[in-house]
Amino acid sequence: MMFERTRRLLAGLSLAAGAVVLGGCAHPITLAPDLAKVTSTSPKIAKTAGFYISAEDKAREVTTPGGGGDKVSYFPYRELEPGIYKVLSETFADVVRLDKPNDPAAAAARSVNIVITPKINTTSASDSAFTWPPTEFTVEFDVAVTDVQGRPVTNIKVLGQGKAPFSEFKADFSLSAKRASDDALAKLLKALSDSPELRK
């Protein structure tokens, strides 16, 4: 029993030490959402949605503030792509990934009706001067929806927010970011499902 208590104490101290500010570093975190939470009970829109994210966006690393002057780094498009795809799959009858955003012939060959192109903006902050993980995080989706000819159909913007104090993030340094991702995806799902322009 004494050994087990000691082991747990050391494990807790190790996690806490990992969160201590190191001075000017960019610490990797992840925005990966909980895909099991992305569900809808609304009737699906009877359209095939083409989904496009550029290779450049997928490879883009973003750095934003953490605590104590440190920073955090992550890949928003790469890490959120599965969540956005799940949102679209819950919203539309079918979803296909596109290699190009403006290729009417390729879109028509795959029976695509509309093209979805998301832009992702993020912010992070911390109220701690001694630990680097962000205690607050936001994920904003700015989603352009066009027809296959590139004509605007609608634009949907949602903001997800996540918070995690030290008592929670000490076991998961990415917790506020993951919560913001989950919140943004839930709001995007509702906004798409409720859009009258998409249900025409």
N, C-alpha and C positions, 0 to 999 in steps of 0.2 A: 504493500500500500504506500509506504514512504517513497519507494522508487517511482511508482506511477505518479504520485503528486509532484515529485521533483521533475520528472520528465515533462509533465504538462506545464509546469511553471517555466521551465527552460524554453519550451516551444512558444509560450506566450511572450516571453521576453525577446525571443528571436524575431517574432513577427513585429513587435513594437519597435525593435531596433531597426528593422528594415524600412520603417516609415520615417525615420529621423532624417532631417535635412542634411544633405551632404555639401551644399554650396554650389549653386549654379548648374547643377546637372539637369539633363532631360531624362526623366524616368519613363520607360515604356509602360503604357497601360492599354487596355482594350475596351472598345465600345460594344463588343459582341452582345446582342440582346438575347433574351430568353424567348426562343421561337415558339415555345408551347403557349405563351401568353397571347400570341397573334391569332385570334379567332374571331369570327363574325357570325352572327345569326341572321343578318340581312340577306335578302335574295341577291344572288350574283347578277351583275350586269351582263347582259347577253352580247358581249363583244370580246374580241381577241385583242389584248393589249401587247404592244411591242415595248420592250424594256431596254433602255440603252444607258450604259455608263462607259465612258471612254477608258482606254487602257491607261492614259495619263492620269485620270482621276483615281483609278484603282491603285496606282503606284504612288499616289501623293501621300507623303507623311506630313502631319500637321503638329506643330508644337504650340502649346498654350500654357498659361501660368499654373503652377501648383502652389504649395505653401512655402514660406520662408525664403522666397527668392528663387526656388528651384522651378523647373518646368516639367511638363509631361508631354509625351509624344505618342502618336497613334495614327492609324490609317483609316479615316472615317468611311471612305467609299468601300474599301475592301471588306471592312468589318461589318458594315451595315447593309451591304448588298443582299445577303441571304434574308435579312429581315424585311427589306423592301419587296423582294420577290415574293415572300410569304404574304405580305399585305396585298399585293396585286393578285395573287392566287386566290385569296379569300374574297376579293372584290369582283373579279372578272371571270367569265366562263373559261377563258384560256389565256395563258401568258407565254410569250416567246422572247428570248433574248435576241437583240439585234446587233449586228456587227457595225452598222452605220446608222446615224440618226436620220439621214435624209436619203433614203433609197426606196422610192415608191414601188419599183418593180419587185425588189426583194420582199418588201412588206406585203405586197399584193399576193405574191407567190405563197406566202405563209398565212394568208387570210387575215392579216392584221388590219384592224379598224382604226386604232388610235396608237399614238406613240408617247410613251412616258419617259421624260428625261429629268431626273432629280438633281438638284444642287444641294449640297450639305454645308451648313455653317455651324461652327461649334464655339463655345466659350467655356472657360473653367476658372475657378477661383478657390481660395482657401482662407479660412479665418484663423489658421494656425501659423505661428511664426517658427514652430519647431518640427513640424512634420510636413512632408512634401505632397502626399496624396490630396487631390482636390476634394473639398467638402461640398462644393457646388459645381454643377455642370449643366450646360444646355446643348441640345441638338435641335437645329432648325432644318426642316425640309422645305425647299422651295421647288415645287414640282411643276414643270411645264408639260401640258398635255396638248398635243397637236393631232391633226389628221395625217394621213400618210403623205400628203402633199406638203406638209409643213405649216399648214394654216392653223392658227391658235384655236383651241377648243375651250380651254380654261386654264387657270393657274391656281394652284393650291399651296398655301403656306401654313405650316404648323410649327409650334415651338414646344419641345419636350424639356422638362426640367427634372433634375435629380439632385438630391442632397444626401450626405452621409457623414455624420460626425465620427470622431475618432473611435468612439466605443463600438461603432459598426464597421468602419473601413479597416480597422486593424487586422481583420481576417480576410479582407479583399480590397486591395488598394484601388481597384477600378470601380468600386461600388457606385459612386455617384454618377459616373459616366454610363454604366449599365442601366441605372435607373432612368437617366435622361433618355437613353435609347429606347427603352421599353415605353416610356411615356410618349415620346415622339411618334413611334410606330402605331400606338393605340389611337392617337389623335389623327394620324394620317389615314388609317383604316376607316375611321368614322367620317372624315371629311370626303374621302373618295366615294364611299357608299352613299353619302347624303347629297352628293353633287347632282343637281338637276340637269346640268349640261352633259354629264356622262350617261345619264339614263334616257336621253332623247333617242 
